[in-house]
Amino acid sequence: MTKWWGTSSTMSWRRGTTASGAALLLAAALVLAGPANLNAANAATTTVPAAAQTAARAAVSAKKTKKAQKTTKPFVVTSGITFNHPFRKGRQAAIQNKIVSTLRHVKKGQTVRVMTWNFDSPRLAGALIAAHKRGVSVQIIMSRPLAMSQGPGRSYPTLRNALAKGNQKRPATLRSWIHTCFKTCRGNGGAMHDKLMLVSKSGVTKDIVMEGSANFTGAAAYNQFNDWVTITNKPGVYKGWMKMWNQARKDKPVAALRFRKGDILSMFSPHHKQPDPAMHVLNEIKCHGATNRADGRTKIRIANAVWGDQRGVRIAQKVKQLSNQGCNIKIVMMMMPLKIRNILKGLRAKQMVYIVGATANKFKDRYVHLKGMSVQGNIAGKTDGAVVLSSSENWTQLCMHSDEQDLIIYNHPAWAAKYANWVDLVYKQAPRSLSNYVGSADPQARMLMNPKSEFLSPKDYPFAQLEDELS
């Protein structure tokens, strides 16, 4: 016997009847409650969902807008000075980070030109190879003796092999390569000691000139204090530096090259008979009458790794003279012979050579590698002057006829203040004064001393040992 209440048709009928009844009861209740409650019910069933939907749509729209802004924001290479700090993890790779971020935004058809005494960094090599694979023309020049000393897997052979691929369909001007110079690229002796990168365009920024004291090495980040100056969107400056680059790639002696564009003076060694860049700045200084200094005294901050031979003596004598005339001076350095230390005796000068661990007899554990100067005060005919010298050039005779770059920036108070503050920081942290100078910072100097002189001759100068950064 079939149970009539169990059939599907009956169940459907009962569900429909129940739903209809519930609706009738609800309608009756609303009628009895009156118009006010009816309107409230309508508001509850219509207004709230509409508001929620509007809010949701606004949130989605805002999220899309934020995402679009994030993805379309143009990349800009900022001009200025970058310092690394080998003791502080957050600052060790500051210069490398600047270089890598610039390279990542260089597009196909643009150019990157590098000169570096030593290239020994897998990270920087990888960034340049990636740019080459995107269609960027990457051309690098480095010192031949250092390049030849690198075995398989090191930066030079890695770059040489990678940059040789993919050039077949490119015009000659957009091919990539890494070349070497035996000594100087633009002179007859010394060494290829420049440290610079020139980029035609990165992101929306054009005509990028980058230079400083940092080689393209891991030691430049983790063993040394270095600076890196970036100049952007100045086609005249960029064109002049590219002229120097095009001379260097030919590997032939050339005449001295110097030029000024606005407040930026560029000088390139070999200097031949041209004035010393450091002396050029020092000779423009007057120690009193500074209107941008509270005490009226011109403030000089010097960070140069190596002072040597007759050139170092001349610079030291001028610095001492300026100190006697009342200039406010601090110096940090890495290496300086006794004669020059005696000239500077009594000045606030410190040796930043931080020797640690099992290699305590080696100067290069942690050391100042900067080659620059900041002046704030009465200089170049301005009582409120501000000048920064940034360079690859140690103050030795050798560097006068090596491949070196010097950048002198006038009338930029913020940059001069930043450089001065950084020298003050290094001075504060430097562990040695001139009176407790550590001789291990002078590699083989006694053995190489010229018997007829108290200085090393340029051909005997321990250049490779002095900056041997191969790990």
C-alpha angles and dihedrals in degrees: 000000000000117000105229094207092059100059119110092233091053092048091051091050092050092049090050092047092049093050092048091049093051090051092051092049091050092050091049091050092052092049091051091047093058137234096297094061090043090058090047090053091050090051091051093051099042115019100052097051090048092053092048091050091050092050091048092050090050092050092050091047092050091049092051091047092050091048091048091049090049094051097042099043105120119239114242127193105220120219120228144078124309123195129190125208117209093202098051118071093209093054105035096092098033093119093043090050090054091051095046095047090051092050094049091062098047108112134210115292095027125112136237120191122188133185118183133158090221131018112193110138125109090197096055092040089054093051092051093046090050090052090050091052089053090058099266117142106238118186123175134185123194140161112289098216091054092044092051091050092062117096129205115313095025123117100264098053090038092054093041092055097040097045092049090065124083097021098110097091097038126095114251093256092057099046121115129230147140117233134179138216120215094217120339122353093212102029146040103256146005118060142296095258105155121129112197148118126206119196125186094207138348119181104323094331120103137193098023119188116186123179143147145118098304123104119206092264140111089240089061088065104033105030105030144056105230142168131218123193121200123200117184140185095013105122094182092057092043092049091052093050090048088054088057090047093052090051091051095051090060091057095217132126114266138180122270113286122209132148141162127217112185108305095348121092117189122196127179129196138254080079095183105185096342120118120276109264093224092049089047089063097039092050090057093059128104114187100215136045096051107159094189093058122076093223095040092241121127112244118222123186118185128190112173121149101210131030112182148165125339094333092054089049092054092050092045091051091052092048090050090050091052090049090053089050091057107266117151103239138178126174135194121185144155106216132022130154121237095256092058093043088055091052091053094043111137095026123111097261128148136186113229100204109132106191116192142163130354093339094062091135093060122087095209101071093102121344147148110267099170119123103195152097141212126207126189118179137028105012138134092007095305122109090203095043128152124193134174125193114197120176152148089231127111114203098256135112090248092064092053089072101028125091103277138150128217124190118190115189119195131196098015105123096177093055093045090050092048092051092047092049090051093052088050090053093050090045091054091051098041109113100209138058124200090267094060097035112162113232095205085081088074104071112208090333095143093051092049096045113131105243091218095050141038088233136066116256115237092252091052098044110125094237099150093045092044095060103017101149099168109128 
